C-alpha cells in the first residue's frame, strides 16, 4: 500500500471516529459537516473529498463499523479453530470479541441500535446488508456445531444467531452505560455462562450444556 492510500485510510478513520461520536451525542440532523471536520482535525473540504455528502458519510461509517465488527467476530472464530477449539468455544470467543469491539466503539453501537428501529433512512438497506454479514458469521459457526453434534439439530439457526448478536449488543451497552465498573472479563464470564446453558441454578460443577445441546 502506497503512502497516499495509507494517509487516506487514516483520514477516513479520523472522520469515522469523529462523525460517529458527534452523531451519537447530537443526532444526525443536528450534526454539521463543519463539526465533523473540526472534531477530526481536518479541513471541511477533506470531508467532501472523501464523502460526497453527510448522508453518504453516515452510511459509510455504519458500513465500516459493522464490517469491522464482522471481521472481529470472524477472526475470533478462526483463531479458536486454529487452536483446536470447537464451535461452542468459537461462539464464546466471538462473544468476547464482540464485547471488546463495543467497549472500543460504544458510540457506534448506540448508533447502530438506534438506527435499527428507523425504517425511513436512506441508509436502511445498507444497514440490513452489513447486519446480515455479521449474523452470517455466527450462523456458520452454529451450523458447524450442529454438524459436529455439539448443538441440537432442533435449534433455529437464523433466530439463534440473531439472538446471540443482540445479546452481546444489549449486554455491552448496559455494561458501558450502567455498570462501567465491571471488567471485560467479568461481563464475558456472565455471558459465557449464559451461552453454556449454566443459568437457572445449574450446578457450576455439572457438565456444560451448550445452546440446544442434545442429551
C-alpha positions in Angstrom: 0.0 0.0 0.0 1.5 3.4 -1.0 1.8 6.3 1.3 -1.2 8.2 -0.2 -3.5 5.3 0.3 -2.3 4.9 3.9 -2.9 8.6 4.5 -6.4 8.5 3.0 -7.3 5.5 5.1 -6.0 7.3 8.2 -8.1 10.4 7.3 -11.2 8.3 6.7 -10.7 6.6 10.1 -10.5 10.0 11.8 -13.6 11.2 10.1 -15.3 7.9 11.0 -14.5 8.3 14.7 -15.4 12.0 14.8 -18.7 11.5 13.0 -19.9 8.5 15.0 -19.1 10.3 18.3 -20.8 13.5 17.3 -23.9 11.9 15.8 -24.3 9.7 18.9 -24.1 12.8 21.1 -26.3 15.1 19.0 -28.2 13.1 16.4 -27.7 13.0 12.7 -29.8 16.1 11.8 -28.0 18.3 14.4 -24.5 17.4 13.4 -22.9 19.5 10.8 -20.0 18.8 8.4 -18.1 21.7 9.9 -18.3 20.0 13.3 -17.2 16.7 12.0 -14.2 18.3 10.3 -13.3 20.2 13.4 -13.5 17.1 15.6 -11.4 15.1 13.2 -8.9 17.9 12.8 -9.2 18.3 9.1 -10.5 20.9 6.6 -14.2 20.8 5.6 -13.2 20.2 2.0 -11.4 17.0 3.2 -14.8 15.6 4.3 -16.3 16.2 0.9 -13.2 14.8 -0.8 -13.8 11.5 1.0 -17.6 11.5 1.1 -20.0 13.2 -1.3 -22.4 14.2 1.4 -23.1 13.9 5.2 -25.7 11.2 4.4 -23.1 9.2 2.5 -20.6 9.7 5.3 -23.1 8.4 7.8 -24.0 5.4 5.6 -20.3 4.6 5.1 -19.5 4.9 8.8 -22.3 2.4 9.6 -21.0 0.1 6.9 -17.4 0.5 8.0 -18.2 0.0 11.7 -20.3 -3.2 11.3 -17.7 -4.6 8.8 -15.0 -4.1 11.5 -17.2 -5.9 14.0 -17.9 -8.7 11.5 -14.1 -9.1 10.9 -13.5 -9.2 14.6 -16.1 -12.0 15.0 -14.7 -14.0 12.1 -11.1 -13.6 13.4 -12.2 -14.9 16.9 -13.8 -17.9 15.3 -10.8 -18.6 13.0 -8.3 -18.3 15.8 -10.3 -20.6 18.0 -10.4 -23.2 15.2 -6.7 -22.9 14.7 -6.2 -23.7 18.4 -8.3 -26.8 18.1 -11.4 -25.4 19.8 -14.9 -26.5 18.9 -17.9 -24.5 17.7 -19.1 -23.6 21.2 -15.6 -22.4 22.0 -15.7 -20.3 18.9 -19.1 -18.8 19.9 -17.7 -18.0 23.3 -14.6 -16.3 21.7 -17.0 -14.3 19.4 -18.9 -13.1 22.4 -15.7 -11.8 24.0 -14.6 -10.3 20.7 -17.9 -8.5 20.3 -17.8 -7.1 23.8 -14.2 -5.9 23.2 -15.2 -4.2 20.0 -18.2 -2.5 21.6 -16.1 -1.3 24.5 -13.8 0.3 22.0 -16.6 1.8 19.9 -19.6 2.4 22.3 -20.9 5.3 20.2 -21.1 3.2 17.1 -23.1 0.6 18.9 -25.5 3.2 20.3 -26.0 4.5 16.7 -26.4 1.1 15.2 -29.1 0.0 17.8 -30.9 3.3 17.4 -30.9 3.1 13.6 -32.2 -0.5 13.6 -35.6 0.9 14.7 -35.8 3.6 12.0 -37.1 2.4 8.6 -37.2 5.7 6.7 -33.4 6.4 6.5 -31.6 6.5 3.2 -29.0 4.0 4.5 -31.5 1.4 5.8 -30.8 -1.1 3.0 -27.0 -0.8 3.6 -27.6 -1.3 7.3 -29.5 -4.5 6.6 -26.8 -5.8 4.3 -24.0 -5.4 6.8 -26.1 -6.7 9.6 -26.7 -9.8 7.5 -23.0 -10.3 7.0 -22.4 -10.2 10.8 -25.2 -12.6 11.5 -23.9 -14.9 8.8 -20.6 -15.4 10.6 -22.5 -16.6 13.7 -24.8 -18.8 11.7 -21.8 -20.5 10.1 -20.4 -21.5 13.5 -23.8 -22.7 14.7 -24.1 -24.9 11.6 -20.6 -26.3 12.4 -21.8 -27.0 15.9 -24.9 -28.9 14.7 -22.8 -30.9 12.2 -20.3 -31.8 15.0 -23.0 -32.9 17.3 -22.2 -30.2 19.9 -25.5 -28.4 19.3 -29.0 -29.9 18.7 -30.3 -30.3 15.2 -33.6 -28.7 16.5 -32.2 -25.2 17.1 -33.4 -22.4 14.8 -30.0 -21.3 13.4 -31.1 -17.8 12.0 -33.0 -16.9 15.1 -30.3 -18.2 17.5 -27.6 -16.2 15.6 -29.7 -13.0 15.8 -30.4 -13.6 19.5 -26.7 -14.1 20.2 -25.8 -11.0 18.2 -28.5 -9.0 20.1 -27.4 -10.4 23.4 -23.9 -9.1 23.0 -25.1 -5.7 21.8 -27.6 -5.0 24.6 -25.4 -6.5 27.3 -22.4 -4.4 26.2 -24.5 -1.2 26.1 -25.8 -1.9 29.6 -22.3 -2.6 30.8 -20.9 0.6 29.3 -23.8 2.8 30.4 -24.8 1.4 33.8 -22.1 -0.9 35.1 -18.8 0.6 33.8 -17.0 -0.5 36.9 -17.2 -4.1 35.7 -14.3 -5.5 33.8 -14.5 -7.1 30.3 -13.5 -10.5 31.9 -16.4 -10.2 34.4 -19.0 -9.3 31.7 -17.7 -12.0 29.4 -17.9 -14.6 32.1 -21.5 -13.8 32.7 -22.4 -14.1 29.1 -20.3 -17.2 28.7 -22.3 -18.9 31.5 -25.5 -18.0 29.7 -24.1 -19.3 26.4 -23.1 -22.6 28.0 -26.5 -23.1 29.5 -25.5 -22.7 33.1 -28.1 -20.1 34.0 -31.1 -21.0 36.1 -29.5 -22.8 39.1 -27.5 -25.4 37.3 -24.5 -26.6 39.3 -21.3 -24.9 38.2 -19.6 -28.4 38.7 -22.0 -30.1 36.4 -21.4 -30.7 32.7 -21.6 -27.7 30.4 -24.8 -27.6 28.3 -24.4 -25.6 25.1 -27.2 -23.9 23.2 -29.8 -26.6 22.5 -27.2 -29.3 23.3 -28.5 -32.8 22.8 -28.8 -35.0 25.8 
